Amino acid sequence: MPQKKSAIKRLKQSKVLNEKNRAVKSRMSTAIKKAEGASSEERDARVREAVSAIDRASKHRVLSTQAADRKKSGLMKRKDA
């Protein structure tokens, strides 16, 4: 356990940020799975939701921009196939 005041505060901050980042990643991966498992009628709407979730994760720097682009590209390829 940290002893200094600043280290204690930093530990608290990192725990809160870790929980937020995990929630964003979880929302993103759930949206991607729903898009991949959707029927052909609702696939477009689900893909839009998944792309939005990926962009949101990228905006919050949970995911790098290159990783977000790669995920979106793969999602579009699987949608078209």
A tleap script that builds the chain and sets N, CA, C and O, in Angstrom:
source leaprc.protein.ff14SB
mol = sequence {
  NMET PRO GLN LYS LYS SER ALA ILE LYS ARG
  LEU LYS GLN SER LYS VAL LEU ASN GLU LYS
  ASN ARG ALA VAL LYS SER ARG MET SER THR
  ALA ILE LYS LYS ALA GLU GLY ALA SER SER
  GLU GLU ARG ASP ALA ARG VAL ARG GLU ALA
  VAL SER ALA ILE ASP ARG ALA SER LYS HIE
  ARG VAL LEU SER THR GLN ALA ALA ASP ARG
  LYS LYS SER GLY LEU MET LYS ARG LYS ASP
  CALA
}
set mol.1.N position { 0.837 -1.189 0.000 }
set mol.1.CA position { 0.000 0.000 0.000 }
set mol.1.C position { 0.876 1.244 0.000 }
set mol.1.O position { 1.913 1.282 0.662 }
set mol.2.N position { 0.458 2.250 -0.739 }
set mol.2.CA position { 1.237 3.488 -0.755 }
set mol.2.C position { 1.159 4.220 0.583 }
set mol.2.O position { 0.159 4.138 1.296 }
set mol.3.N position { 2.225 4.932 0.906 }
set mol.3.CA position { 2.295 5.651 2.176 }
set mol.3.C position { 2.058 7.147 2.001 }
set mol.3.O position { 1.465 7.799 2.860 }
set mol.4.N position { 2.528 7.677 0.885 }
set mol.4.CA position { 2.400 9.119 0.673 }
set mol.4.C position { 0.998 9.471 0.223 }
set mol.4.O position { 0.303 8.679 -0.413 }
set mol.5.N position { 0.605 10.691 0.577 }
set mol.5.CA position { -0.742 11.175 0.269 }
set mol.5.C position { -1.008 11.177 -1.241 }
set mol.5.O position { -2.077 10.767 -1.692 }
set mol.6.N position { -0.036 11.637 -2.002 }
set mol.6.CA position { -0.217 11.721 -3.449 }
set mol.6.C position { -0.328 10.336 -4.071 }
set mol.6.O position { -1.079 10.140 -5.026 }
set mol.7.N position { 0.413 9.382 -3.536 }
set mol.7.CA position { 0.364 8.020 -4.068 }
set mol.7.C position { -0.974 7.363 -3.738 }
set mol.7.O position { -1.504 6.600 -4.545 }
set mol.8.N position { -1.517 7.651 -2.570 }
set mol.8.CA position { -2.832 7.120 -2.181 }
set mol.8.C position { -3.906 7.676 -3.105 }
set mol.8.O position { -4.783 6.944 -3.564 }
set mol.9.N position { -3.832 8.975 -3.376 }
set mol.9.CA position { -4.810 9.599 -4.274 }
set mol.9.C position { -4.681 9.024 -5.683 }
set mol.9.O position { -5.684 8.765 -6.347 }
set mol.10.N position { -3.456 8.829 -6.131 }
set mol.10.CA position { -3.231 8.302 -7.474 }
set mol.10.C position { -3.794 6.882 -7.601 }
set mol.10.O position { -4.343 6.523 -8.643 }
set mol.11.N position { -3.658 6.082 -6.550 }
set mol.11.CA position { -4.192 4.729 -6.552 }
set mol.11.C position { -5.719 4.754 -6.669 }
set mol.11.O position { -6.304 3.975 -7.422 }
set mol.12.N position { -6.357 5.657 -5.917 }
set mol.12.CA position { -7.818 5.798 -5.984 }
set mol.12.C position { -8.249 6.210 -7.389 }
set mol.12.O position { -9.215 5.678 -7.936 }
set mol.13.N position { -7.519 7.167 -7.966 }
set mol.13.CA position { -7.862 7.645 -9.306 }
set mol.13.C position { -7.713 6.537 -10.341 }
set mol.13.O position { -8.549 6.397 -11.233 }
set mol.14.N position { -6.653 5.755 -10.220 }
set mol.14.CA position { -6.432 4.703 -11.208 }
set mol.14.C position { -7.492 3.612 -11.096 }
set mol.14.O position { -7.864 3.017 -12.107 }
set mol.15.N position { -7.985 3.336 -9.892 }
set mol.15.CA position { -9.049 2.339 -9.736 }
set mol.15.C position { -10.340 2.808 -10.393 }
set mol.15.O position { -11.019 2.031 -11.064 }
set mol.16.N position { -10.679 4.082 -10.199 }
set mol.16.CA position { -11.896 4.633 -10.795 }
set mol.16.C position { -11.782 4.634 -12.315 }
set mol.16.O position { -12.718 4.243 -13.012 }
set mol.17.N position { -10.643 5.069 -12.824 }
set mol.17.CA position { -10.431 5.112 -14.268 }
set mol.17.C position { -10.443 3.712 -14.876 }
set mol.17.O position { -10.961 3.511 -15.975 }
set mol.18.N position { -9.874 2.752 -14.163 }
set mol.18.CA position { -9.862 1.370 -14.634 }
set mol.18.C position { -11.289 0.842 -14.777 }
set mol.18.O position { -11.600 0.171 -15.762 }
set mol.19.N position { -12.156 1.133 -13.816 }
set mol.19.CA position { -13.544 0.687 -13.892 }
set mol.19.C position { -14.270 1.337 -15.062 }
set mol.19.O position { -15.031 0.675 -15.769 }
set mol.20.N position { -14.040 2.623 -15.268 }
set mol.20.CA position { -14.679 3.319 -16.391 }
set mol.20.C position { -14.224 2.735 -17.726 }
set mol.20.O position { -15.039 2.492 -18.616 }
set mol.21.N position { -12.918 2.512 -17.856 }
set mol.21.CA position { -12.381 1.967 -19.098 }
set mol.21.C position { -12.918 0.565 -19.370 }
set mol.21.O position { -13.228 0.225 -20.511 }
set mol.22.N position { -13.026 -0.248 -18.314 }
set mol.22.CA position { -13.558 -1.597 -18.491 }
set mol.22.C position { -15.010 -1.559 -18.935 }
set mol.22.O position { -15.435 -2.378 -19.750 }
set mol.23.N position { -15.782 -0.601 -18.399 }
set mol.23.CA position { -17.190 -0.477 -18.790 }
set mol.23.C position { -17.305 -0.088 -20.261 }
set mol.23.O position { -18.149 -0.623 -20.981 }
set mol.24.N position { -16.463 0.837 -20.707 }
set mol.24.CA position { -16.495 1.273 -22.108 }
set mol.24.C position { -16.110 0.116 -23.029 }
set mol.24.O position { -16.749 -0.099 -24.059 }
set mol.25.N position { -15.059 -0.635 -22.658 }
set mol.25.CA position { -14.627 -1.776 -23.467 }
set mol.25.C position { -15.706 -2.855 -23.516 }
set mol.25.O position { -15.936 -3.476 -24.554 }
set mol.26.N position { -16.361 -3.065 -22.381 }
set mol.26.CA position { -17.402 -4.087 -22.325 }
set mol.26.C position { -18.581 -3.706 -23.212 }
set mol.26.O position { -19.115 -4.538 -23.945 }
set mol.27.N position { -18.981 -2.433 -23.138 }
set mol.27.CA position { -20.076 -1.957 -23.990 }
set mol.27.C position { -19.737 -2.126 -25.468 }
set mol.27.O position { -20.578 -2.515 -26.279 }
set mol.28.N position { -18.488 -1.824 -25.793 }
set mol.28.CA position { -18.041 -1.931 -27.180 }
set mol.28.C position { -18.064 -3.382 -27.653 }
set mol.28.O position { -18.594 -3.676 -28.724 }
set mol.29.N position { -17.495 -4.286 -26.864 }
set mol.29.CA position { -17.441 -5.679 -27.299 }
set mol.29.C position { -18.825 -6.303 -27.342 }
set mol.29.O position { -19.076 -7.162 -28.187 }
set mol.30.N position { -19.722 -5.904 -26.468 }
set mol.30.CA position { -21.093 -6.399 -26.512 }
set mol.30.C position { -21.782 -5.941 -27.784 }
set mol.30.O position { -22.489 -6.720 -28.423 }
set mol.31.N position { -21.584 -4.692 -28.155 }
set mol.31.CA position { -22.193 -4.165 -29.381 }
set mol.31.C position { -21.652 -4.889 -30.614 }
set mol.31.O position { -22.401 -5.163 -31.552 }
set mol.32.N position { -20.362 -5.196 -30.613 }
set mol.32.CA position { -19.762 -5.907 -31.743 }
set mol.32.C position { -20.347 -7.314 -31.845 }
set mol.32.O position { -20.683 -7.769 -32.938 }
set mol.33.N position { -20.470 -8.001 -30.715 }
set mol.33.CA position { -21.026 -9.355 -30.727 }
set mol.33.C position { -22.479 -9.352 -31.196 }
set mol.33.O position { -22.896 -10.243 -31.936 }
set mol.34.N position { -23.251 -8.349 -30.764 }
set mol.34.CA position { -24.643 -8.257 -31.198 }
set mol.34.C position { -24.720 -8.007 -32.700 }
set mol.34.O position { -25.603 -8.538 -33.374 }
set mol.35.N position { -23.807 -7.208 -33.222 }
set mol.35.CA position { -23.800 -6.915 -34.662 }
set mol.35.C position { -23.455 -8.162 -35.464 }
set mol.35.O position { -24.043 -8.409 -36.517 }
set mol.36.N position { -22.506 -8.945 -34.970 }
set mol.36.CA position { -22.101 -10.143 -35.696 }
set mol.36.C position { -23.174 -11.221 -35.654 }
set mol.36.O position { -23.295 -12.009 -36.593 }
set mol.37.N position { -23.953 -11.267 -34.581 }
set mol.37.CA position { -24.969 -12.300 -34.447 }
set mol.37.C position { -26.345 -11.887 -34.930 }
set mol.37.O position { -27.301 -12.652 -34.801 }
set mol.38.N position { -26.459 -10.689 -35.484 }
set mol.38.CA position { -27.768 -10.171 -35.886 }
set mol.38.C position { -28.220 -10.805 -37.198 }
set mol.38.O position { -27.412 -11.237 -38.020 }
set mol.39.N position { -29.541 -10.843 -37.363 }
set mol.39.CA position { -30.083 -11.343 -38.621 }
set mol.39.C position { -29.878 -10.289 -39.708 }
set mol.39.O position { -29.526 -9.146 -39.419 }
set mol.40.N position { -30.099 -10.680 -40.935 }
set mol.40.CA position { -29.791 -9.784 -42.055 }
set mol.40.C position { -30.646 -8.519 -42.054 }
set mol.40.O position { -30.208 -7.478 -42.544 }
set mol.41.N position { -31.870 -8.596 -41.506 }
set mol.41.CA position { -32.738 -7.402 -41.505 }
set mol.41.C position { -32.228 -6.333 -40.546 }
set mol.41.O position { -32.256 -5.144 -40.864 }
set mol.42.N position { -31.765 -6.752 -39.381 }
set mol.42.CA position { -31.354 -5.760 -38.382 }
set mol.42.C position { -29.852 -5.557 -38.311 }
set mol.42.O position { -29.368 -4.833 -37.440 }
set mol.43.N position { -29.107 -6.181 -39.210 }
set mol.43.CA position { -27.646 -6.101 -39.158 }
set mol.43.C position { -27.132 -4.673 -39.344 }
set mol.43.O position { -26.199 -4.267 -38.652 }
set mol.44.N position { -27.725 -3.897 -40.271 }
set mol.44.CA position { -27.243 -2.538 -40.521 }
set mol.44.C position { -27.348 -1.663 -39.273 }
set mol.44.O position { -26.424 -0.921 -38.942 }
set mol.45.N position { -28.483 -1.761 -38.590 }
set mol.45.CA position { -28.674 -0.959 -37.370 }
set mol.45.C position { -27.687 -1.380 -36.292 }
set mol.45.O position { -27.119 -0.530 -35.606 }
set mol.46.N position { -27.478 -2.677 -36.138 }
set mol.46.CA position { -26.544 -3.174 -35.122 }
set mol.46.C position { -25.104 -2.778 -35.446 }
set mol.46.O position { -24.323 -2.476 -34.543 }
set mol.47.N position { -24.757 -2.779 -36.725 }
set mol.47.CA position { -23.398 -2.382 -37.114 }
set mol.47.C position { -23.195 -0.899 -36.823 }
set mol.47.O position { -22.127 -0.495 -36.364 }
set mol.48.N position { -24.217 -0.091 -37.089 }
set mol.48.CA position { -24.107 1.345 -36.769 }
set mol.48.C position { -23.892 1.551 -35.269 }
set mol.48.O position { -23.081 2.384 -34.864 }
set mol.49.N position { -24.616 0.795 -34.449 }
set mol.49.CA position { -24.439 0.901 -32.996 }
set mol.49.C position { -23.034 0.471 -32.584 }
set mol.49.O position { -22.414 1.099 -31.725 }
set mol.50.N position { -22.533 -0.601 -33.200 }
set mol.50.CA position { -21.198 -1.090 -32.866 }
set mol.50.C position { -20.122 -0.090 -33.268 }
set mol.50.O position { -19.172 0.142 -32.520 }
set mol.51.N position { -20.274 0.504 -34.453 }
set mol.51.CA position { -19.303 1.509 -34.908 }
set mol.51.C position { -19.332 2.717 -33.976 }
set mol.51.O position { -18.291 3.296 -33.666 }
set mol.52.N position { -20.523 3.088 -33.537 }
set mol.52.CA position { -20.649 4.203 -32.593 }
set mol.52.C position { -19.946 3.882 -31.282 }
set mol.52.O position { -19.266 4.741 -30.720 }
set mol.53.N position { -20.098 2.656 -30.786 }
set mol.53.CA position { -19.443 2.250 -29.543 }
set mol.53.C position { -17.924 2.236 -29.708 }
set mol.53.O position { -17.192 2.632 -28.801 }
set mol.54.N position { -17.455 1.780 -30.870 }
set mol.54.CA position { -16.009 1.769 -31.133 }
set mol.54.C position { -15.479 3.199 -31.171 }
set mol.54.O position { -14.428 3.489 -30.600 }
set mol.55.N position { -16.209 4.096 -31.846 }
set mol.55.CA position { -15.779 5.497 -31.910 }
set mol.55.C position { -15.767 6.141 -30.534 }
set mol.55.O position { -14.882 6.939 -30.226 }
set mol.56.N position { -16.750 5.796 -29.705 }
set mol.56.CA position { -16.807 6.342 -28.349 }
set mol.56.C position { -15.600 5.875 -27.538 }
set mol.56.O position { -15.002 6.664 -26.806 }
set mol.57.N position { -15.242 4.606 -27.664 }
set mol.57.CA position { -14.070 4.077 -26.958 }
set mol.57.C position { -12.796 4.757 -27.443 }
set mol.57.O position { -11.895 5.042 -26.653 }
set mol.58.N position { -12.727 5.014 -28.740 }
set mol.58.CA position { -11.556 5.686 -29.304 }
set mol.58.C position { -11.476 7.132 -28.823 }
set mol.58.O position { -10.395 7.644 -28.535 }
set mol.59.N position { -12.631 7.776 -28.739 }
set mol.59.CA position { -12.660 9.175 -28.306 }
set mol.59.C position { -12.187 9.312 -26.862 }
set mol.59.O position { -11.536 10.295 -26.507 }
set mol.60.N position { -12.513 8.332 -26.039 }
set mol.60.CA position { -12.108 8.360 -24.629 }
set mol.60.C position { -10.722 7.780 -24.416 }
set mol.60.O position { -10.279 7.623 -23.278 }
set mol.61.N position { -10.025 7.455 -25.525 }
set mol.61.CA position { -8.662 6.934 -25.509 }
set mol.61.C position { -8.549 5.592 -24.785 }
set mol.61.O position { -7.483 5.241 -24.281 }
set mol.62.N position { -9.651 4.847 -24.737 }
set mol.62.CA position { -9.609 3.491 -24.215 }
set mol.62.C position { -9.019 2.591 -25.288 }
set mol.62.O position { -8.387 1.576 -24.993 }
set mol.63.N position { -9.238 2.980 -26.539 }
set mol.63.CA position { -8.773 2.242 -27.702 }
set mol.63.C position { -8.015 3.227 -28.581 }
set mol.63.O position { -8.446 4.369 -28.746 }
set mol.64.N position { -6.892 2.797 -29.146 }
set mol.64.CA position { -6.165 3.700 -30.025 }
set mol.64.C position { -6.937 3.886 -31.324 }
set mol.64.O position { -7.786 3.063 -31.668 }
set mol.65.N position { -6.651 4.938 -32.030 }
set mol.65.CA position { -7.381 5.214 -33.269 }
set mol.65.C position { -7.125 4.136 -34.310 }
set mol.65.O position { -8.025 3.780 -35.072 }
set mol.66.N position { -5.881 3.604 -34.348 }
set mol.66.CA position { -5.572 2.553 -35.308 }
set mol.66.C position { -6.345 1.280 -34.981 }
set mol.66.O position { -6.854 0.615 -35.883 }
set mol.67.N position { -6.436 0.939 -33.700 }
set mol.67.CA position { -7.171 -0.261 -33.291 }
set mol.67.C position { -8.656 -0.088 -33.591 }
set mol.67.O position { -9.320 -1.038 -34.004 }
set mol.68.N position { -9.177 1.108 -33.388 }
set mol.68.CA position { -10.585 1.371 -33.677 }
set mol.68.C position { -10.852 1.226 -35.168 }
set mol.68.O position { -11.845 0.617 -35.566 }
set mol.69.N position { -9.975 1.777 -35.989 }
set mol.69.CA position { -10.136 1.654 -37.442 }
set mol.69.C position { -10.080 0.197 -37.883 }
set mol.69.O position { -10.831 -0.224 -38.763 }
set mol.70.N position { -9.186 -0.569 -37.267 }
set mol.70.CA position { -9.039 -1.980 -37.599 }
set mol.70.C position { -10.305 -2.758 -37.221 }
set mol.70.O position { -10.770 -3.603 -37.986 }
set mol.71.N position { -10.851 -2.471 -36.053 }
set mol.71.CA position { -12.083 -3.145 -35.622 }
set mol.71.C position { -13.252 -2.786 -36.530 }
set mol.71.O position { -14.039 -3.656 -36.904 }
set mol.72.N position { -13.366 -1.518 -36.884 }
set mol.72.CA position { -14.466 -1.096 -37.765 }
set mol.72.C position { -14.326 -1.729 -39.145 }
set mol.72.O position { -15.320 -2.150 -39.736 }
set mol.73.N position { -13.106 -1.801 -39.660 }
set mol.73.CA position { -12.876 -2.382 -40.974 }
set mol.73.C position { -13.252 -3.866 -40.975 }
set mol.73.O position { -13.914 -4.337 -41.899 }
set mol.74.N position { -12.839 -4.588 -39.961 }
set mol.74.CA position { -13.178 -6.001 -39.872 }
set mol.74.C position { -14.665 -6.225 -39.735 }
set mol.74.O position { -15.214 -7.173 -40.296 }
set mol.75.N position { -15.319 -5.349 -38.987 }
set mol.75.CA position { -16.766 -5.446 -38.806 }
set mol.75.C position { -17.493 -5.224 -40.129 }
set mol.75.O position { -18.459 -5.922 -40.435 }
set mol.76.N position { -17.026 -4.252 -40.911 }
set mol.76.CA position { -17.644 -3.998 -42.213 }
set mol.76.C position { -17.428 -5.155 -43.183 }
set mol.76.O position { -18.325 -5.500 -43.953 }
set mol.77.N position { -16.229 -5.760 -43.144 }
set mol.77.CA position { -15.963 -6.899 -44.019 }
set mol.77.C position { -16.879 -8.064 -43.686 }
set mol.77.O position { -17.414 -8.720 -44.579 }
set mol.78.N position { -17.058 -8.320 -42.387 }
set mol.78.CA position { -17.932 -9.421 -41.983 }
set mol.78.C position { -19.392 -9.117 -42.281 }
set mol.78.O position { -20.180 -10.030 -42.528 }
set mol.79.N position { -19.758 -7.831 -42.260 }
set mol.79.CA position { -21.149 -7.450 -42.556 }
set mol.79.C position { -21.452 -7.708 -44.026 }
set mol.79.O position { -22.524 -8.211 -44.364 }
set mol.80.N position { -20.514 -7.365 -44.896 }
set mol.80.CA position { -20.731 -7.496 -46.328 }
set mol.80.C position { -20.680 -8.947 -46.808 }
set mol.80.O position { -21.270 -9.303 -47.829 }
set mol.81.N position { -19.970 -9.763 -46.056 }
set mol.81.CA position { -19.816 -11.172 -46.486 }
set mol.81.C position { -21.068 -11.989 -46.291 }
set mol.81.O position { -21.084 -13.179 -46.606 }
savepdb mol mol.pdb
quit
